Amino acid sequence: WGTGIPVNEVTPEFIARGQQRFNISCAVCHGATAAGNGIAGKYGLVAIANLHQQRIRDMADGEIFNTITHGKGQMGPYHQIAVEDRWAIIAYIRALQISQNAPANLLPPDFAKAGNP
């Protein structure tokens, strides 16, 4: 599987497009933060992947692209999503993974002072 997003530059606009497409096509199952807690789980869909699991964080970008394109397990294929939008979704998922799993040394120094855990 290939690693890296095959675009000239991953820009904030590209990631925002990925967020928009993720919210439309993915959040219903995976949840707004990709933790696997979307509304579909409340209506009986089981085994929804938490995209913050280490096994998914370790996946190559190309493997995630393949999963979106062809589906896997209970997840059906999403080949109707434009190719560039699939890559934008992956860029957004990677941004979510960083934001939800940031080590303490990357947090702003005043973050803990503001009463945040």
Beta strands, then each sheet from edge to edge (+ up, - down):
end
